[in-house]
Amino acid sequence: MKNTDGIILPGSSVIVNNSSSIYNGYKGFVQRITKKKAAVLFEGGNWDKLLTFPITDLELI
């Protein structure tokens, strides 16, 4: 986790911070956490997407 101000927990708002990811800069909500990965829900207009990212690629908003 790059942001030391808090801990990423389910329900946290996060932003993807990985320049090699096509989702870099996307904002979403953490749905669940398993070991070193978090499932993040992205909502936008007429689509919803649930993707898994390493926790180190996420930053609290």
NORFEN-V498679 format. One record per helix or strand of 3 or more residues. SS is the DSSP state (A for helix, B for strand). FROM is the first residue (numbers start at 1). LEN is the number of residues. If there is no record, write none. Layout:
ss-><SS | SS>
from-><FROM | FROM>
len-><LEN | LEN>
This chain:
ss-><B | B | B | B | A | B>
from-><13 | 27 | 37 | 47 | 55 | 58>
len-><4 | 8 | 8 | 8 | 3 | 3>
